Amino acid sequence: MTTHGLMVMPISKNGWELHIERIVSQAWQSKQRTYGSYNVYQDGVLQAGLSGFICECPGPGDNTAVDSELRIEEGRYRLSTQYGKYRSVGYSDDQKPAGTIPMPGLLLSELDTKPRNGILIHPAHPPELYLSSKGCLNPTKGLMAADSMDFWDSRSRVIALIDSLQDFASSAFENPINTIIPNAFVVIDGEPAAVAV
């Protein structure tokens, strides 16, 4: 199967799946990031309102170095709730300033990303709205290479993912401790090298 000219592994069509297809490496002035699209499926059915784009660190994908500032490798990762600077429940509702902590977030299971840890889905936030990531995933609306992300748009997209997962597996969100969400996954495809400036 191919999309955007890239080879992709299909979703399993089982459970809740966030499918990320990396499209291109973007660069603007001294900044770089990986840009891709995302869609959510539940048992293979595309979920309305849960599509958009994702920004990540530049490549190539690397899960071997704990402190890597590269994107994570292609693969299938279990999802977990997260409680810290980013939270799956109890995040800040403050409207000012943008980026008030705790912000909404989800964790890719450290059982699957190790030795890397702290790989999250969280909003892009000030002061680095071009990319707010050291391996993490920042949902966004569509962007050109020179565009920065918008915190409120990114935040709303993360909350939409959390809300969908709470409907899918509410028991995982009952206690404020990092908890694997049953049958919920991120599937990441692509290792684009081409740079769009």
DOBA-371820 format. One record per residue (C-alpha): residue number from 0; residue in three letters; chain; z, x, y. Coordinates in pm, 1 decimal, padded with zeros to 6 digits. Each point is the difference from the previous one (the first is absolute). Example, Ala and Ser with C-alpha at 12.3 -4.5 7.8 and 13.67 -1.06 7.14 Angstrom:
DOBA-371820
<r><resi>0</resi><resn>ala</resn><chain>A</chain><up>00780.0</up><east>01230.0</east><north>-00450.0</north></r>
<r><resi>1</resi><resn>ser</resn><chain>A</chain><up>-00066.0</up><east>00137.0</east><north>00344.0</north></r>
This chain:
DOBA-371820
<r><resi>0</resi><resn>met</resn><chain>A</chain><up>00000.0</up><east>00000.0</east><north>00000.0</north></r>
<r><resi>1</resi><resn>thr</resn><chain>A</chain><up>-00081.9</up><east>00126.9</east><north>00348.2</north></r>
<r><resi>2</resi><resn>thr</resn><chain>A</chain><up>00084.2</up><east>-00111.8</east><north>00351.0</north></r>
<r><resi>3</resi><resn>his</resn><chain>A</chain><up>-00066.7</up><east>00175.0</east><north>00333.2</north></r>
<r><resi>4</resi><resn>gly</resn><chain>A</chain><up>-00197.5</up><east>00247.9</east><north>-00214.4</north></r>
<r><resi>5</resi><resn>leu</resn><chain>A</chain><up>00316.4</up><east>00113.8</east><north>-00180.6</north></r>
<r><resi>6</resi><resn>met</resn><chain>A</chain><up>00094.2</up><east>-00027.1</east><north>-00365.2</north></r>
<r><resi>7</resi><resn>val</resn><chain>A</chain><up>00301.5</up><east>-00225.2</east><north>-00043.7</north></r>
<r><resi>8</resi><resn>met</resn><chain>A</chain><up>00218.6</up><east>-00093.0</east><north>-00291.4</north></r>
<r><resi>9</resi><resn>pro</resn><chain>A</chain><up>00033.2</up><east>-00375.4</east><north>-00036.7</north></r>
<r><resi>10</resi><resn>ile</resn><chain>A</chain><up>00325.1</up><east>-00182.9</east><north>00049.3</north></r>
<r><resi>11</resi><resn>ser</resn><chain>A</chain><up>00158.1</up><east>-00124.0</east><north>-00322.2</north></r>
<r><resi>12</resi><resn>lys</resn><chain>A</chain><up>-00005.0</up><east>-00367.1</east><north>00114.4</north></r>
<r><resi>13</resi><resn>asn</resn><chain>A</chain><up>00358.4</up><east>-00023.2</east><north>-00121.1</north></r>
<r><resi>14</resi><resn>gly</resn><chain>A</chain><up>00286.8</up><east>-00065.0</east><north>00239.0</north></r>
<r><resi>15</resi><resn>trp</resn><chain>A</chain><up>00009.4</up><east>00083.0</east><north>00373.5</north></r>
<r><resi>16</resi><resn>glu</resn><chain>A</chain><up>-00237.1</up><east>00281.1</east><north>00096.9</north></r>
<r><resi>17</resi><resn>leu</resn><chain>A</chain><up>-00063.7</up><east>00161.2</east><north>00338.2</north></r>
<r><resi>18</resi><resn>his</resn><chain>A</chain><up>-00340.6</up><east>00163.4</east><north>-00040.6</north></r>
<r><resi>19</resi><resn>ile</resn><chain>A</chain><up>-00077.9</up><east>00280.0</east><north>00246.4</north></r>
<r><resi>20</resi><resn>glu</resn><chain>A</chain><up>-00352.6</up><east>00140.8</east><north>00016.3</north></r>
<r><resi>21</resi><resn>arg</resn><chain>A</chain><up>-00021.4</up><east>00317.4</east><north>00206.5</north></r>
<r><resi>22</resi><resn>ile</resn><chain>A</chain><up>-00319.3</up><east>00003.6</east><north>00204.7</north></r>
<r><resi>23</resi><resn>val</resn><chain>A</chain><up>-00015.4</up><east>00308.2</east><north>00221.3</north></r>
<r><resi>24</resi><resn>ser</resn><chain>A</chain><up>00193.6</up><east>00281.0</east><north>00163.3</north></r>
<r><resi>25</resi><resn>gln</resn><chain>A</chain><up>00022.4</up><east>-00060.6</east><north>00375.0</north></r>
<r><resi>26</resi><resn>ala</resn><chain>A</chain><up>00053.4</up><east>00260.6</east><north>00272.2</north></r>
<r><resi>27</resi><resn>trp</resn><chain>A</chain><up>00056.7</up><east>-00024.9</east><north>00374.4</north></r>
<r><resi>28</resi><resn>gln</resn><chain>A</chain><up>00073.1</up><east>00303.4</east><north>00214.8</north></r>
<r><resi>29</resi><resn>ser</resn><chain>A</chain><up>00261.3</up><east>00192.3</east><north>-00202.3</north></r>
<r><resi>30</resi><resn>lys</resn><chain>A</chain><up>00108.4</up><east>-00302.5</east><north>-00208.5</north></r>
<r><resi>31</resi><resn>gln</resn><chain>A</chain><up>-00108.1</up><east>-00094.6</east><north>-00352.4</north></r>
<r><resi>32</resi><resn>arg</resn><chain>A</chain><up>00068.4</up><east>-00284.4</east><north>-00239.8</north></r>
<r><resi>33</resi><resn>thr</resn><chain>A</chain><up>-00138.1</up><east>-00177.3</east><north>-00306.4</north></r>
<r><resi>34</resi><resn>tyr</resn><chain>A</chain><up>-00131.6</up><east>-00351.6</east><north>00062.5</north></r>
<r><resi>35</resi><resn>gly</resn><chain>A</chain><up>-00043.6</up><east>-00267.4</east><north>-00263.7</north></r>
<r><resi>36</resi><resn>ser</resn><chain>A</chain><up>00007.4</up><east>-00372.8</east><north>-00066.1</north></r>
<r><resi>37</resi><resn>tyr</resn><chain>A</chain><up>00254.0</up><east>-00209.9</east><north>-00184.9</north></r>
<r><resi>38</resi><resn>asn</resn><chain>A</chain><up>00008.7</up><east>-00333.1</east><north>-00181.1</north></r>
<r><resi>39</resi><resn>val</resn><chain>A</chain><up>00277.4</up><east>-00172.8</east><north>-00192.2</north></r>
<r><resi>40</resi><resn>tyr</resn><chain>A</chain><up>-00064.6</up><east>-00170.3</east><north>-00332.8</north></r>
<r><resi>41</resi><resn>gln</resn><chain>A</chain><up>00228.7</up><east>-00210.1</east><north>-00214.4</north></r>
<r><resi>42</resi><resn>asp</resn><chain>A</chain><up>-00113.2</up><east>-00017.7</east><north>-00361.8</north></r>
<r><resi>43</resi><resn>gly</resn><chain>A</chain><up>-00342.4</up><east>00105.0</east><north>00123.3</north></r>
<r><resi>44</resi><resn>val</resn><chain>A</chain><up>-00024.7</up><east>-00268.5</east><north>00269.6</north></r>
<r><resi>45</resi><resn>leu</resn><chain>A</chain><up>-00056.9</up><east>00124.7</east><north>00356.1</north></r>
<r><resi>46</resi><resn>gln</resn><chain>A</chain><up>00286.9</up><east>-00112.6</east><north>00225.4</north></r>
<r><resi>47</resi><resn>ala</resn><chain>A</chain><up>-00103.4</up><east>-00149.2</east><north>00333.5</north></r>
<r><resi>48</resi><resn>gly</resn><chain>A</chain><up>00133.6</up><east>00172.6</east><north>00311.6</north></r>
<r><resi>49</resi><resn>leu</resn><chain>A</chain><up>00097.0</up><east>00318.2</east><north>-00184.6</north></r>
<r><resi>50</resi><resn>ser</resn><chain>A</chain><up>-00295.6</up><east>00224.7</east><north>00076.3</north></r>
<r><resi>51</resi><resn>gly</resn><chain>A</chain><up>-00060.8</up><east>00270.7</east><north>00255.9</north></r>
<r><resi>52</resi><resn>phe</resn><chain>A</chain><up>-00008.2</up><east>00375.5</east><north>00034.1</north></r>
<r><resi>53</resi><resn>ile</resn><chain>A</chain><up>00233.4</up><east>00292.4</east><north>-00075.6</north></r>
<r><resi>54</resi><resn>cys</resn><chain>A</chain><up>00053.7</up><east>00336.9</east><north>00167.6</north></r>
<r><resi>55</resi><resn>glu</resn><chain>A</chain><up>00142.2</up><east>00295.9</east><north>-00193.5</north></r>
<r><resi>56</resi><resn>cys</resn><chain>A</chain><up>00028.5</up><east>00377.1</east><north>00032.8</north></r>
<r><resi>57</resi><resn>pro</resn><chain>A</chain><up>-00308.3</up><east>00215.9</east><north>-00050.0</north></r>
<r><resi>58</resi><resn>gly</resn><chain>A</chain><up>-00091.9</up><east>00111.5</east><north>-00352.0</north></r>
<r><resi>59</resi><resn>pro</resn><chain>A</chain><up>-00042.2</up><east>00112.7</east><north>-00258.8</north></r>
<r><resi>60</resi><resn>gly</resn><chain>A</chain><up>00252.5</up><east>-00212.9</east><north>-00189.2</north></r>
<r><resi>61</resi><resn>asp</resn><chain>A</chain><up>00302.5</up><east>00202.3</east><north>-00109.6</north></r>
<r><resi>62</resi><resn>asn</resn><chain>A</chain><up>00310.7</up><east>-00108.5</east><north>-00190.2</north></r>
<r><resi>63</resi><resn>thr</resn><chain>A</chain><up>00116.3</up><east>00349.8</east><north>-00092.1</north></r>
<r><resi>64</resi><resn>ala</resn><chain>A</chain><up>00178.8</up><east>00116.1</east><north>00315.6</north></r>
<r><resi>65</resi><resn>val</resn><chain>A</chain><up>00318.2</up><east>-00174.4</east><north>00115.2</north></r>
<r><resi>66</resi><resn>asp</resn><chain>A</chain><up>-00064.7</up><east>00066.3</east><north>00369.2</north></r>
<r><resi>67</resi><resn>ser</resn><chain>A</chain><up>-00377.2</up><east>-00049.3</east><north>-00007.9</north></r>
<r><resi>68</resi><resn>glu</resn><chain>A</chain><up>-00163.2</up><east>-00149.1</east><north>00308.3</north></r>
<r><resi>69</resi><resn>leu</resn><chain>A</chain><up>-00306.4</up><east>-00100.7</east><north>-00200.7</north></r>
<r><resi>70</resi><resn>arg</resn><chain>A</chain><up>-00078.3</up><east>-00347.9</east><north>-00129.3</north></r>
<r><resi>71</resi><resn>ile</resn><chain>A</chain><up>00124.5</up><east>-00088.1</east><north>-00347.1</north></r>
<r><resi>72</resi><resn>glu</resn><chain>A</chain><up>-00230.5</up><east>00016.7</east><north>-00300.0</north></r>
<r><resi>73</resi><resn>glu</resn><chain>A</chain><up>-00218.1</up><east>-00284.1</east><north>-00120.6</north></r>
<r><resi>74</resi><resn>gly</resn><chain>A</chain><up>00183.1</up><east>-00210.2</east><north>-00253.1</north></r>
<r><resi>75</resi><resn>arg</resn><chain>A</chain><up>00211.4</up><east>-00300.0</east><north>-00087.0</north></r>
<r><resi>76</resi><resn>tyr</resn><chain>A</chain><up>00355.0</up><east>-00011.5</east><north>00139.2</north></r>
<r><resi>77</resi><resn>arg</resn><chain>A</chain><up>00281.4</up><east>-00245.3</east><north>-00057.3</north></r>
<r><resi>78</resi><resn>leu</resn><chain>A</chain><up>00146.4</up><east>-00158.5</east><north>00312.4</north></r>
<r><resi>79</resi><resn>ser</resn><chain>A</chain><up>00367.4</up><east>-00003.2</east><north>00093.9</north></r>
<r><resi>80</resi><resn>thr</resn><chain>A</chain><up>00209.9</up><east>-00149.7</east><north>00275.1</north></r>
<r><resi>81</resi><resn>gln</resn><chain>A</chain><up>00123.7</up><east>00249.7</east><north>00257.8</north></r>
<r><resi>82</resi><resn>tyr</resn><chain>A</chain><up>00323.6</up><east>00026.3</east><north>00201.2</north></r>
<r><resi>83</resi><resn>gly</resn><chain>A</chain><up>00041.5</up><east>00264.2</east><north>00270.6</north></r>
<r><resi>84</resi><resn>lys</resn><chain>A</chain><up>-00187.5</up><east>00063.2</east><north>00325.1</north></r>
<r><resi>85</resi><resn>tyr</resn><chain>A</chain><up>-00250.9</up><east>-00244.3</east><north>-00149.6</north></r>
<r><resi>86</resi><resn>arg</resn><chain>A</chain><up>00129.7</up><east>-00309.7</east><north>-00179.6</north></r>
<r><resi>87</resi><resn>ser</resn><chain>A</chain><up>-00148.4</up><east>-00272.3</east><north>-00217.2</north></r>
<r><resi>88</resi><resn>val</resn><chain>A</chain><up>00269.1</up><east>-00245.4</east><north>00116.1</north></r>
<r><resi>89</resi><resn>gly</resn><chain>A</chain><up>00203.3</up><east>00011.9</east><north>00321.6</north></r>
<r><resi>90</resi><resn>tyr</resn><chain>A</chain><up>-00246.8</up><east>00188.2</east><north>00219.2</north></r>
<r><resi>91</resi><resn>ser</resn><chain>A</chain><up>00029.0</up><east>-00027.5</east><north>00378.0</north></r>
<r><resi>92</resi><resn>asp</resn><chain>A</chain><up>-00138.2</up><east>-00304.5</east><north>00180.2</north></r>
<r><resi>93</resi><resn>asp</resn><chain>A</chain><up>00030.3</up><east>00168.2</east><north>00340.0</north></r>
<r><resi>94</resi><resn>gln</resn><chain>A</chain><up>-00315.9</up><east>-00034.8</east><north>00206.9</north></r>
<r><resi>95</resi><resn>lys</resn><chain>A</chain><up>00076.7</up><east>00301.3</east><north>00222.6</north></r>
<r><resi>96</resi><resn>pro</resn><chain>A</chain><up>-00041.9</up><east>00284.4</east><north>-00026.5</north></r>
<r><resi>97</resi><resn>ala</resn><chain>A</chain><up>-00281.3</up><east>00017.0</east><north>-00255.2</north></r>
<r><resi>98</resi><resn>gly</resn><chain>A</chain><up>00121.2</up><east>00181.9</east><north>-00309.6</north></r>
<r><resi>99</resi><resn>thr</resn><chain>A</chain><up>00366.4</up><east>-00106.2</east><north>00016.2</north></r>
<r><resi>100</resi><resn>ile</resn><chain>A</chain><up>00163.7</up><east>00096.7</east><north>-00329.5</north></r>
<r><resi>101</resi><resn>pro</resn><chain>A</chain><up>00036.6</up><east>-00109.3</east><north>-00266.7</north></r>
<r><resi>102</resi><resn>met</resn><chain>A</chain><up>-00367.1</up><east>-00088.0</east><north>-00036.0</north></r>
<r><resi>103</resi><resn>pro</resn><chain>A</chain><up>-00152.5</up><east>-00195.8</east><north>-00291.2</north></r>
<r><resi>104</resi><resn>gly</resn><chain>A</chain><up>-00110.3</up><east>00202.3</east><north>-00300.0</north></r>
<r><resi>105</resi><resn>leu</resn><chain>A</chain><up>-00063.8</up><east>00027.1</east><north>-00372.1</north></r>
<r><resi>106</resi><resn>leu</resn><chain>A</chain><up>00032.8</up><east>00303.4</east><north>-00228.0</north></r>
<r><resi>107</resi><resn>leu</resn><chain>A</chain><up>-00240.4</up><east>00137.3</east><north>-00257.7</north></r>
<r><resi>108</resi><resn>ser</resn><chain>A</chain><up>00222.2</up><east>00067.0</east><north>-00300.1</north></r>
<r><resi>109</resi><resn>glu</resn><chain>A</chain><up>00122.2</up><east>00358.9</east><north>-00002.1</north></r>
<r><resi>110</resi><resn>leu</resn><chain>A</chain><up>-00030.6</up><east>-00011.6</east><north>-00380.2</north></r>
<r><resi>111</resi><resn>asp</resn><chain>A</chain><up>-00376.8</up><east>-00005.4</east><north>00056.4</north></r>
<r><resi>112</resi><resn>thr</resn><chain>A</chain><up>-00035.4</up><east>00226.1</east><north>00305.3</north></r>
<r><resi>113</resi><resn>lys</resn><chain>A</chain><up>00240.2</up><east>00279.6</east><north>-00105.4</north></r>
<r><resi>114</resi><resn>pro</resn><chain>A</chain><up>00063.2</up><east>00268.4</east><north>00095.5</north></r>
<r><resi>115</resi><resn>arg</resn><chain>A</chain><up>-00101.2</up><east>-00163.8</east><north>00329.2</north></r>
<r><resi>116</resi><resn>asn</resn><chain>A</chain><up>00238.9</up><east>-00262.5</east><north>00130.7</north></r>
<r><resi>117</resi><resn>gly</resn><chain>A</chain><up>00028.0</up><east>-00238.9</east><north>00290.2</north></r>
<r><resi>118</resi><resn>ile</resn><chain>A</chain><up>-00363.2</up><east>-00115.6</east><north>-00019.6</north></r>
<r><resi>119</resi><resn>leu</resn><chain>A</chain><up>00012.3</up><east>-00331.5</east><north>00185.5</north></r>
<r><resi>120</resi><resn>ile</resn><chain>A</chain><up>-00213.3</up><east>-00282.9</east><north>00128.8</north></r>
<r><resi>121</resi><resn>his</resn><chain>A</chain><up>00122.5</up><east>-00036.8</east><north>00358.1</north></r>
<r><resi>122</resi><resn>pro</resn><chain>A</chain><up>-00131.3</up><east>-00076.3</east><north>00349.7</north></r>
<r><resi>123</resi><resn>ala</resn><chain>A</chain><up>-00167.1</up><east>00256.1</east><north>00220.4</north></r>
<r><resi>124</resi><resn>his</resn><chain>A</chain><up>00246.9</up><east>00050.4</east><north>00284.6</north></r>
<r><resi>125</resi><resn>pro</resn><chain>A</chain><up>00055.0</up><east>00199.5</east><north>00319.2</north></r>
<r><resi>126</resi><resn>pro</resn><chain>A</chain><up>-00032.5</up><east>00279.5</east><north>00084.9</north></r>
<r><resi>127</resi><resn>glu</resn><chain>A</chain><up>-00275.5</up><east>00069.3</east><north>-00257.8</north></r>
<r><resi>128</resi><resn>leu</resn><chain>A</chain><up>-00219.4</up><east>-00308.2</east><north>-00013.9</north></r>
<r><resi>129</resi><resn>tyr</resn><chain>A</chain><up>-00307.3</up><east>00193.0</east><north>-00117.1</north></r>
<r><resi>130</resi><resn>leu</resn><chain>A</chain><up>00189.5</up><east>00065.2</east><north>-00323.9</north></r>
<r><resi>131</resi><resn>ser</resn><chain>A</chain><up>00371.0</up><east>-00052.7</east><north>-00077.3</north></r>
<r><resi>132</resi><resn>ser</resn><chain>A</chain><up>00006.6</up><east>00161.0</east><north>-00340.7</north></r>
<r><resi>133</resi><resn>lys</resn><chain>A</chain><up>00089.2</up><east>00294.1</east><north>-00219.9</north></r>
<r><resi>134</resi><resn>gly</resn><chain>A</chain><up>-00162.2</up><east>-00155.3</east><north>-00303.5</north></r>
<r><resi>135</resi><resn>cys</resn><chain>A</chain><up>00087.8</up><east>-00359.8</east><north>00088.2</north></r>
<r><resi>136</resi><resn>leu</resn><chain>A</chain><up>-00234.1</up><east>-00297.1</east><north>00045.8</north></r>
<r><resi>137</resi><resn>asn</resn><chain>A</chain><up>-00046.1</up><east>-00169.7</east><north>00339.8</north></r>
<r><resi>138</resi><resn>pro</resn><chain>A</chain><up>-00173.9</up><east>-00343.0</east><north>-00016.0</north></r>
<r><resi>139</resi><resn>thr</resn><chain>A</chain><up>-00223.0</up><east>-00081.3</east><north>00295.7</north></r>
<r><resi>140</resi><resn>lys</resn><chain>A</chain><up>-00288.6</up><east>-00204.3</east><north>00132.9</north></r>
<r><resi>141</resi><resn>gly</resn><chain>A</chain><up>-00343.3</up><east>00163.9</east><north>00000.1</north></r>
<r><resi>142</resi><resn>leu</resn><chain>A</chain><up>-00023.3</up><east>00326.1</east><north>00195.6</north></r>
<r><resi>143</resi><resn>met</resn><chain>A</chain><up>-00258.1</up><east>00247.5</east><north>00119.3</north></r>
<r><resi>144</resi><resn>ala</resn><chain>A</chain><up>00076.5</up><east>00371.5</east><north>-00032.6</north></r>
<r><resi>145</resi><resn>ala</resn><chain>A</chain><up>00131.3</up><east>00025.6</east><north>00357.4</north></r>
<r><resi>146</resi><resn>asp</resn><chain>A</chain><up>00220.8</up><east>-00310.7</east><north>-00018.4</north></r>
<r><resi>147</resi><resn>ser</resn><chain>A</chain><up>00377.0</up><east>-00002.6</east><north>-00027.4</north></r>
<r><resi>148</resi><resn>met</resn><chain>A</chain><up>00182.7</up><east>-00268.0</east><north>-00196.0</north></r>
<r><resi>149</resi><resn>asp</resn><chain>A</chain><up>00195.2</up><east>-00283.4</east><north>00160.8</north></r>
<r><resi>150</resi><resn>phe</resn><chain>A</chain><up>00367.9</up><east>-00015.9</east><north>-00100.6</north></r>
<r><resi>151</resi><resn>trp</resn><chain>A</chain><up>00027.8</up><east>-00380.3</east><north>00009.2</north></r>
<r><resi>152</resi><resn>asp</resn><chain>A</chain><up>-00317.0</up><east>-00050.3</east><north>-00203.0</north></r>
<r><resi>153</resi><resn>ser</resn><chain>A</chain><up>00110.7</up><east>00261.6</east><north>-00256.1</north></r>
<r><resi>154</resi><resn>arg</resn><chain>A</chain><up>00351.8</up><east>-00145.5</east><north>-00016.8</north></r>
<r><resi>155</resi><resn>ser</resn><chain>A</chain><up>-00130.0</up><east>-00352.8</east><north>-00061.5</north></r>
<r><resi>156</resi><resn>arg</resn><chain>A</chain><up>-00216.5</up><east>00126.7</east><north>-00286.0</north></r>
<r><resi>157</resi><resn>val</resn><chain>A</chain><up>00293.6</up><east>00173.1</east><north>-00168.5</north></r>
<r><resi>158</resi><resn>ile</resn><chain>A</chain><up>00210.9</up><east>-00315.1</east><north>00034.9</north></r>
<r><resi>159</resi><resn>ala</resn><chain>A</chain><up>-00280.2</up><east>-00208.0</east><north>-00153.1</north></r>
<r><resi>160</resi><resn>leu</resn><chain>A</chain><up>-00000.5</up><east>00230.6</east><north>-00304.3</north></r>
<r><resi>161</resi><resn>ile</resn><chain>A</chain><up>00380.3</up><east>-00023.2</east><north>-00029.4</north></r>
<r><resi>162</resi><resn>asp</resn><chain>A</chain><up>-00007.4</up><east>-00380.1</east><north>00029.8</north></r>
<r><resi>163</resi><resn>ser</resn><chain>A</chain><up>-00265.8</up><east>-00024.2</east><north>-00271.1</north></r>
<r><resi>164</resi><resn>leu</resn><chain>A</chain><up>00205.0</up><east>00220.8</east><north>-00232.6</north></r>
<r><resi>165</resi><resn>gln</resn><chain>A</chain><up>00315.7</up><east>-00200.8</east><north>00066.4</north></r>
<r><resi>166</resi><resn>asp</resn><chain>A</chain><up>-00186.8</up><east>-00314.1</east><north>-00105.8</north></r>
<r><resi>167</resi><resn>phe</resn><chain>A</chain><up>-00132.0</up><east>00182.6</east><north>-00306.7</north></r>
<r><resi>168</resi><resn>ala</resn><chain>A</chain><up>00326.0</up><east>00162.8</east><north>-00119.3</north></r>
<r><resi>169</resi><resn>ser</resn><chain>A</chain><up>00293.3</up><east>-00124.6</east><north>00207.3</north></r>
<r><resi>170</resi><resn>ser</resn><chain>A</chain><up>00267.4</up><east>00143.9</east><north>-00230.0</north></r>
<r><resi>171</resi><resn>ala</resn><chain>A</chain><up>-00095.5</up><east>00358.4</east><north>00097.1</north></r>
<r><resi>172</resi><resn>phe</resn><chain>A</chain><up>00101.8</up><east>-00075.1</east><north>00359.2</north></r>
<r><resi>173</resi><resn>glu</resn><chain>A</chain><up>00343.7</up><east>-00148.2</east><north>-00069.2</north></r>
<r><resi>174</resi><resn>asn</resn><chain>A</chain><up>00203.9</up><east>00320.5</east><north>00040.6</north></r>
<r><resi>175</resi><resn>pro</resn><chain>A</chain><up>-00041.0</up><east>00263.3</east><north>00275.3</north></r>
<r><resi>176</resi><resn>ile</resn><chain>A</chain><up>-00072.6</up><east>00289.7</east><north>-00237.0</north></r>
<r><resi>177</resi><resn>asn</resn><chain>A</chain><up>-00334.2</up><east>00153.5</east><north>-00090.5</north></r>
<r><resi>178</resi><resn>thr</resn><chain>A</chain><up>-00128.4</up><east>-00215.6</east><north>-00286.8</north></r>
<r><resi>179</resi><resn>ile</resn><chain>A</chain><up>-00323.8</up><east>00014.7</east><north>-00199.4</north></r>
<r><resi>180</resi><resn>ile</resn><chain>A</chain><up>-00195.9</up><east>-00320.4</east><north>00062.0</north></r>
<r><resi>181</resi><resn>pro</resn><chain>A</chain><up>-00108.7</up><east>-00128.5</east><north>-00343.5</north></r>
<r><resi>182</resi><resn>asn</resn><chain>A</chain><up>-00374.2</up><east>00005.5</east><north>-00063.7</north></r>
<r><resi>183</resi><resn>ala</resn><chain>A</chain><up>-00088.1</up><east>00105.3</east><north>00356.5</north></r>
<r><resi>184</resi><resn>phe</resn><chain>A</chain><up>-00224.2</up><east>00299.4</east><north>00063.4</north></r>
<r><resi>185</resi><resn>val</resn><chain>A</chain><up>-00201.7</up><east>00198.5</east><north>00252.1</north></r>
<r><resi>186</resi><resn>val</resn><chain>A</chain><up>-00337.0</up><east>00115.5</east><north>-00135.4</north></r>
<r><resi>187</resi><resn>ile</resn><chain>A</chain><up>-00158.6</up><east>00277.6</east><north>00208.7</north></r>
<r><resi>188</resi><resn>asp</resn><chain>A</chain><up>-00364.7</up><east>00100.6</east><north>-00041.3</north></r>
<r><resi>189</resi><resn>gly</resn><chain>A</chain><up>-00202.6</up><east>00273.2</east><north>00159.2</north></r>
<r><resi>190</resi><resn>glu</resn><chain>A</chain><up>00019.1</up><east>00360.1</east><north>00120.8</north></r>
<r><resi>191</resi><resn>pro</resn><chain>A</chain><up>-00242.1</up><east>-00004.3</east><north>00296.8</north></r>
<r><resi>192</resi><resn>ala</resn><chain>A</chain><up>-00087.7</up><east>00335.4</east><north>00148.5</north></r>
<r><resi>193</resi><resn>ala</resn><chain>A</chain><up>-00259.2</up><east>-00110.2</east><north>00258.7</north></r>
<r><resi>194</resi><resn>val</resn><chain>A</chain><up>00139.3</up><east>00002.2</east><north>00353.4</north></r>
<r><resi>195</resi><resn>ala</resn><chain>A</chain><up>-00090.2</up><east>-00265.3</east><north>00258.6</north></r>
<r><resi>196</resi><resn>val</resn><chain>A</chain><up>00053.6</up><east>00138.9</east><north>00350.5</north></r>
